[in-house]
Amino acid sequence: MRGSFTKLLAAAVAVNLATSTAALAQKAQKVEIEKELKRLEQMRKQVKALIQENRKLLQKIEAERKALEEARRELEKELKQAQSERYKKLAQMFSKMDPELAGQKISALQDPKEAALILYNMKARKAGAILDYVDPKVVSQIVKYLTTFKSAAAVCKSLQESGQQLGKTPQE
């Protein structure tokens, strides 16, 4: 009987030891899971902070982009105004010249668009007198640009008269 009691005791100890080992393994696994959860929670907080930081950066970039776009538009407006003033001054200079000499100078210009802009800024009678002395090939190119300018000016004028602004639809 003693042998079976020893066997039984040994079996009980083995079961107890196995149960304790399993419990220890479960505790260790639970501790590992808790550590992993804490690590994941910290990573989640870091990701949220990075997202917030990136959103702020994106807002800052958008604001700077808008400011740059506005500055670019303002610069383009100033450039157009300066060019317009330049062509008005050139038109005044050409208007004061003898029509024959002015016609020769206009014929010699490389860009017929520039010649058209100069003539566009003159009184019609003076521009017509100068065109009489401009090379006929150049005149046809100048007239092409002048008709474009005049039709664009007419569209702008009609829009202004109707109370609309360029680039806006009637509903705006």
Secondary structure, DSSP 8 states (H G I E B T S, - for coil): -HHHHHHHHHHHHHHHHHHHHHHHHHHHHHHHHHHHHHHHHHHHHHHHHHHHHHHHHHHHHHHHHHHHHHHHHHHHHHHHHHHHHHHHHHHHHHHHS-HHHHHHHHHH-S-HHHHHHHHHTS-HHHHHHHHTTS-HHHHHHHHHHHHHHHHHHHHHHHHHHTT--TT--TT-
